[in-house]
Amino acid sequence: MTAPDASALAALWATALAGDPAGLERALGENSRLPGPRADLELAARLADAAGETPVTDRDAALALLDGWLAHPPRLAVDLPEPHREYVAACAALAAGALGAVPLLTTAAGDERWRVREMAATGMQRVLDHDWTEGLREVRRWLGGDGAPATRALPVRAAVAAVAEPRLLKQAPHGAEACAVVGDAIDLLLAVPAEQRRDPDVRVLRQALGYAVSVVAVAAPDEGVPLLERLATAADADARWIARENLKKARLSALGARLDVAREASALTT
């Protein structure tokens, strides 16, 4: 089956909102490229674009549809194999971002399915694109949720992934604010007791921080360079690991000698 183009997806989306989602669900599932190494992210983005054009009168129907797709298991009109069901749920997370449906994004950010979590972060980037101030307020809610640090690792990871996007950080205040988000996420990780650091959700957060610091440091060197220095000279092994991983990134070459202290400290503690 050929993946539907933008106009075909818009028509399928409209039909789904009118009460018949079967055609859209079938088209998404059959063109998901799953199982396989890479899902069709372009198709998911086209669907999100269509969702973003939803008329106000159809918004409630759109939210109900996406909520059903994000359920465990997804509430679908057609019977799809499991990899396709997960893809439809991931598409729902991205479409929620296009609709600015933050409660759905928040649910998806802590989802056990990694593709859904990833699309939740990308969906939040759409919110940040539309209104950085409002989006950042929601990202900070992901950072400040209830519960012990280890239990909050997945939404915190989504917050990190959402702001660590170069195209969002071109305005100077954005870079500094994103650096603050990443710094707070690091503090949360380091607050996790040592015996819980191997928890899979905590490892997912650690992995995200292994690239995100370098992204925000390039955008906001005055805040990012001291953060890298703090990590590189820390007594905590995970902090030093985050520093080493980020210092490997080619993007940091733009900072030149400003990173000498961090690089020297990291070399001493390797």
N, C-alpha and C positions, 0 to 999 in steps of 0.2 A: 504494500500500500504506500502510495506517495504521500509524504508529509504535507499537510495542508499549508498553503501560503497564508499571508496575513488576512486577505479578504475571505478566504474559506474558513479560517479560524473564527473570524468575527461573526460569520453566519452561524457556525456551529455553537458559538458562545451564546448568541441571541436565542437560538433554539433551546439550548440548555436552560436558560433563564425563564423561558416560556413553559418549562416543565418537562422537557424531553432531553435529558443529558446523555442518552445512550450513544448517539453518534459521536459526540465530542469525546466521551470517555474511550470509545473504541479507537478513535483516531489517535488519541494520545498514547494509549497502550501499545498499539501496533507500530507506532513510530518512535517508541521510546529508546530504541537501540539496546534495550536490556533484555536478557542478561548480556553484559559486555563491559568493556573497560571504561566506556564513557557514554553517559546518557545524552540524549539530544537536548542540549541546553538552549540551542537557538529556537527550537520549537517551544520550549517552556517560556522563553522570553517573548515570543510572538503572542502566546496566549496571555501573558501578563499585560502586554500592550493592549490587547483587545479588552481585557478586564478593566484596564485603566480608563477606557472610554465608556464604561457602563453608565447609562442614564441614571439620574438620581431616583427615578421611579422604580428602577430595577435593582437598586442597591441591596435591599433586604433579601431578594431572591439570590443575588450573587453571594452574599455572606453565608446564607444557608447552604448553598451548594458547596462552597469552599470548606465550611465547617464539616459537612458530611465527608468530603474527600480526606480531610485531616484526621478523621476518627480512626480508632483502632478496633477492628479493621475498618478500612474506608467503606462508607455507605455508597455503593455504586449501583447503577441501573443495569450494568452488564457484568458478566462473570469474566474476570481477567486473571491471568497468572500472577503470582505474587510479585515478581519484579515489576510488572506493569502497574500493579496496584500502588507500589511504593512510588513509582514515577508520577502517577496521578496525584498522590499526596504531596510530593515535592513541588509539582506544578501549582498546587493550591497555595503553598507557602509563598511562592514568588508572586502569584496573582494577588494574594492578600496585601503584599507590599505595594503593588500598583494601585490598589484600592485604598491604601492608608488604613487598613484594618489591623491596627496594632494589637488588639487582644488575640486575634488569630496568629499573628506573628509571634507573640509572646509564648503561646502554646507550642508552636512549631519549633521555637528556639531551644526548648528542652526535650524535643522528641527523641526517642531511642533510635530512630532511623536516621543514619548520618546524612543521606541525601536531603531529607526534609529539613534537618538543622542547617545544612549548607544553604539551601534556598531561603530559609528564614533570614539568614544574615544578608543574603543578596537582596531579599525583599526589603529589609530595613534600609539598605542603601538607596532604594527607590524613594523611601520616605525622606531620607536625608537629602537626596537630590531635590526633592520638592520643597522641603522646608527644613533646613539644617537645624535651626533652633528647636523646633518641635521634635524632630527625630532624635536629636541629642538628649532631650529630656527623657524620651522613652528608653534610649540606650542606657541611660543612667539608672533607670528603674530596673533594667536587667542586671546591672551591677549590684544593686542594693536590695535584692530580694531577701526573703526570709530563709532561715535555716542555717545550718552549719556550712562552712566554706566548701567542703567536699560535695555537698548536695546541691550547690549552686553553680558548679563548674560549667555545665552545658550552656545555660543562658549567658553566663559571663563570657564564655568562649564565643558565642554568637555576637555579643557586644563588641568584642575585640575584632572579629572578622568584619563586622559591619563598618567600623570606622577606619580600618587599615586598608583603605582603597585610595590610591594616589589621586585619581581624578576628583575625589571629593575634598581634597586637602589643598587645593591651589590657593584658596583665600587664607591669608596668614592666620586669622583666629582659629580656623578649622584645624590646622595642624597642631597648634598648642592644645586645643580642647581634646583632640583625638589622643594626643600624647598623655594627657591626664587620665583618659579612660584606660589606656593601656597600662599606665602606672598603677592605677587602682586595681586592675585585674591581676597584676603581678603581686600586689600586696595580698590579695585574696588567696592566690596560689600559695604564697609563702606562709600564710596562716593555716594551711592544711597540715595537720599533724603528720610527722614523718611516716608513721605506719599506714597512712591513708594515701600517700602520694602515688602508689601504684594502681589505685583505682582507675578503671578505664576512662571514666569521665574526666578525672583530674588530668590524666595523660593527654586527653584531647585538648584541654585548655593549655597545657604546657607546650604542646606541639604548635598551637596557633601563636603563642607568644614567641616561639622560635623564629618567626618571620616578621611579626607585626611591629616589633620595636624598631626595626630598621626602616620600615615604611614611614612611621610617624617621625622618626628622627630626621629623615631627609626633608620632610615637610616642615619640621620645627626644630632645627638644630639646637637652639638655645635651651630647649627643654629636653630634647632627645639625647644629646651628648652626655649631659650629667646622669641621665637615667642609665645609659650604657655603662658609664663609669661605676655607678653604684652597683649594678649587677656584676660587673667584672671583678670588683673588689670584695664582693659579699662572701660571708662565711658559708652561706647556704649553697649546696651543690647544684640545686635546680636553678638558682639565680645565675650561677656561673655558666651553666649549660645554655641558658637563654642568651647570655651575652655572647658566648662562642658561636652559637648558631647564627645570630644576627650579624656578627662581625665578618662572617664568611660571605655575606650578600654583596654582589657587585654594585648594587645601588648606593652603598655607602662610600664608594670611591669619591663621590662628589664632596664629601666632608673632609677629605685629605688629612692633614696633620691634626685636625681637631680631635681625631680619634686615637691619637698616640697613647694617651694615658690608658684608655680602655683596652687598646690592643696589647700594650705591654703588660698590664695586669692580667689579662686573659691568658697570655703566653706563660706567665709565671705560675698560673693555677691549673694549667691543662694537665 
